Amino acid sequence: MRICSLVPAATEILFALGLGDQVVGVTHECDWPPEAAQRPAVTAALVETAELTSAEIDRAVADAAGNGKPLYAVDAEVWAQINADVVIAQELCEVCAVSTDQLDEIVTARSLEVEVVDFSPSTLDQVLACIVGLGVRFDAEGAADELTGGMRSRLDRVRAALAEVETHPRVFISEWLDPPFAAGHWVPDMVAVAGGIEVAGMSGEPSHRMRWTDVVLLEPDVVVLAPCGFDLDRTLSEIVTLDLSAGLLGTAARQESRVFAVDANANFSRPGPRLVDGVELLAYLLHPEAYSDPGIPWSRVRL
């Protein structure tokens, strides 16, 4: 089987299931595990974001969407070289990766004979189910059961450790910085397992645009900065350009120094195995008295 993955989370899962040798093509953003980045990249971003601030990225994406322009291109030459049998795509977010609609257009236009497998989980339970689904599809059901069994055991350990906590902090996970976006999909589920209450995002629903003044009205006890696609260093560098101190004025999160930056790219944005790392980190950040530091990178934001 020759598999092309156009979803970074799916790429990570395929390697975790022992299917890395069958992966012949990936996206330009597939960087985990490290050997995935050695596979041919069949996509490229049409909006260069490396030197842009989060506000500039937001405007560029909005402009592209308003003009009906795609955010990603598929390299026809690389596509032809890899000769994939199966392609994994997603319908969850056109900002995050090539969508199944865009892929269908490419396949139809070039009369390609390729199976398109959709990978679009929108809740934490669906992430686990989709991992099993990939295992079944690619004859790695045992490995998928073992992987998801380990993930479920770790989630159960978090729940058990926090079973007796008396308070459940009000949490705002910011999926973007300027403007802030309330995190949706699986992130509210992660907060719930970690003993918190997500004040803006809803499980299974897309993230949505807000203003920092809106966030203040929700009275968060904890704010976690987890901009989609950013690692911890990129997030910290971006915070320098924001006036979060004024933006969060009057909140318990600011007053009690409970504003944190995390590696969203690794532990929050991608619906794969490392979401459990994110849950364990949240458990520690929300309840340090009941859950020990899991050793996952994070930083307190001084305001």
N, C-alpha and C positions, 0 to 999 in steps of 0.2 A: 504494500500500500504506500502510495506517495501522497503525503498530506501537506497542504499549504494552509497555514493558520494566519488569518487576518485579524485575530483578536489576541492581544498580549496575554490575557488571563488564560485563554485556551492553550496557548503555546506553553505556558508554565505548567498547566495540568498535563498536557501530553508528555512532557519530559518527566514529570513526577510519576506518571503511569508506566514509565519505561519505554515509551514510544518515540523517544527522541531520534532514533535512527531512521524513522519513517517520515520525519518532518523535513521537507525539501525546500520550503519557502516560508518566510515570516514577514512581519511588517518592520518598518524602520524603527518602531518603538519597542520591539520584542527584545528585552535586555535581561530577562531572567528565565531560567538560570543562565549564567554567563555564556555557556556554549550555544544558546539559542541565537545570540548575536552573530555567530559565525555562519549561520545559514543565509542564503541569498535573500535580500530584502526586495519584495515585489511592490512595495508602496513607498510613496514619498509625500511629505506634507507640502501643500500648496500655499500655506501661510507660515512663513518663517517666524518662530516665536522666541528664539533663543535670546534675542536682545530686546524684547518687548516687555513692558510691565504688564501686570495682570489687567489693568484698565485698557491698555492698548490691544492686548490679545482679545479682550471681550469685544472691543469695537471692530477689530478685523474679522472676527468670526461672525458678528452680526451683519457686517457689510457683505460678506460672502454669502450668507444665508439670504439676505434681502435681495441679492442679485441672482440668486439661483445657482451659485457656483459651488462646486464640491470643495471640500477641505483637503481631500487626499486624491492622489493620482496612482494608478496602477501601471507599473512599468511593463509594457507589452513584450519587450525583448526578454526580460528576466522571466516573465510569465511563461513564454514559449519554451525557454530553456529548462524550467523545472518540470514541466509536463506532469502536473499534479492530477491525481485521480479524484481527490476529495479536497474541497476548500471549506474551511470553517469561517463563517462570517457572523455578524450580529445585527440586530434590529433595535438595540436598546438606545443608542445615542450616535447620531451622525457626527457629533463633535469629537467623539472618542476614537472612532475607527471607521474603516470602509463599511458601509451598510450592505445588507443583503440586496436591497434595491439597486444600488450602484453596481454591485457585483453581477446581478442578473443581467443588467444592461450590457456589461462587458462580455459575459458568456454568450448571450444571444447574438450580439453584434459580430462576434468572431466564430460563431458556430462551434463552440467548444463543447466537448463531451466531458463534463465534470459534474460530480455530485456536490451540491452546496448543503452543508450542515449548519443549521442555525444554533448559535450559542448566545442566548439572551436572558440569563437569569435576572430577576429583579428583587428577590428577597434572599435572605441568608439560607433559608431552607431550599430555595430553588437553586442556589449555587451548589449545595451538596447534591441535589438531585441531578443537576446537569453534569457534574463530575462523574456520577454513576452512569449517566447516559452516554458520555463519551467513552467510558470504559466498555460498555456493552457494544457500542457501534464499532469499536476498533479491537474487539476481542481481548480486552484487558479488564474484564469484569472483576476478577479477583483482586487485582492491584487497586482498582477503583474502590472496592469495598474496604480494603485495608486502609487506603488513604482517608476516605470519609469516616471510617470508624475511628481513626485516630483523631480527626478533627472534632467529631462529636464527643469523644472522651474528654478532650481538652475543654470544650465548651461546658460540659457537665461539671468539670472540676471548678471552673469559674463560678458557675451557679451555686455549687455547694459551698464554696468559700464565702460567698456573699449572702447566703441564705438568711443569716441572722442580722444583717446590717439594718440599722433603724432609719437611716435617711437615704433618700434617693435624689441626688442632685439634679437640678434642672440644667440640661446640657444643650449648647448650640454648637453643632459641628458645621464649620464654614467650608463648603466645597469649592469656593472661590474667594478671592480677597477683595477685589475692587471691580465690580460691586460684590458684596457677599452673596453667596448662594446657600440656601438651606439644603443640606445633604439629604437625598432621598434614597430610594431603592433599598439596599441591604444595610445601609449605615444606621438607620434607626433601630434595626434589629440588633446590631452590634452594641449600641448604647444600652438597650434593654437588658441584654445578657450581662453587661458589665455593671448593672445596678444603677443605671441612670434613666432620666426621662428626657427624650429629645423634644425640645420645645417648638421646633419649626418644621423639620422634615417628617415625612410620613413613609412608613414601610411600603415598598412596592411601587411608590410613586416617583416621578422624576424630581430632580432637584429644581428649586425655583429661586428666582432673583429676589433679593431683598435690599434694604438699606440698613446701615449700621444703627440708624435711629429706630428702625423697626425691631432690631435685635434687642436694643435696650429695653423696649417696652415688654419684651418677653421675660425679663428679669432672670437671665441665666446665672447660675452659680458657677458654671464652668464653660469656657469657650475653647474649642479645639480647632486650630487652623490646619485644615487638610485640603489644600487646593488640588483639584484633580490634575494629575500629570506632573506634579512638582515633587521633588524629593525634599528632604529636610533642609539642606543647604539652600536650595532655590527659594524655599518658603521663607527662611530667615532673611535672606537678602532682600526679598520683596517687602517684608514687613518694615524695613527701614524707610521706605517711601510712603508709608501710610501713617496717619495720625490715629492709631487705634486707641491711644490713651483718651483722647477726646471722644472718639466714637463709642467707647464703652463706659463713659463717665456715668457714675451712679450705680453700676452693676456690682453685684457681689463678686463676680468673676474678677473684675478689676481691683476691687477693694481688698480681696483676699489673695491676690496674685495667683489666680487659677486660670490663667490664659496660657495655653500650651500650643506648640508647633510640633507637627509629626511628619513622618515620611509617608505622605498620602499615596505616592506612586507604588510603594511596596505593600502597605498594610491596610489601605482603605479604598482606593479607587478601583482596583482591579478585582473582579469577582472570582478569586482563586483561593488556593490553600492558605495563603498568608493573611487572609482576613482574620483568621484565628489569632495570629500574632497581634493584630490590631485590637481584638477584643480583650486579650490579656493586658495589653498596654492601657486600654481604657479602664479596665478594672483597677489597675494600680493608680492611675491618675485620679479616678473618682473616689477610690476607697483605699488609700495607702495604709490605713490602719488595719485593713483586713486582707489585703492582697499585696504580695511582695513584688518588687520591681522585676519584670521579666527579662530585663537586659536589652530591650528594643530601643533604638535611638529616639529621643524626643528632646525638647528644650522648653524651659519655662520662658515666656515672653515677659520681659520687664517693661512695665508701662508707667 
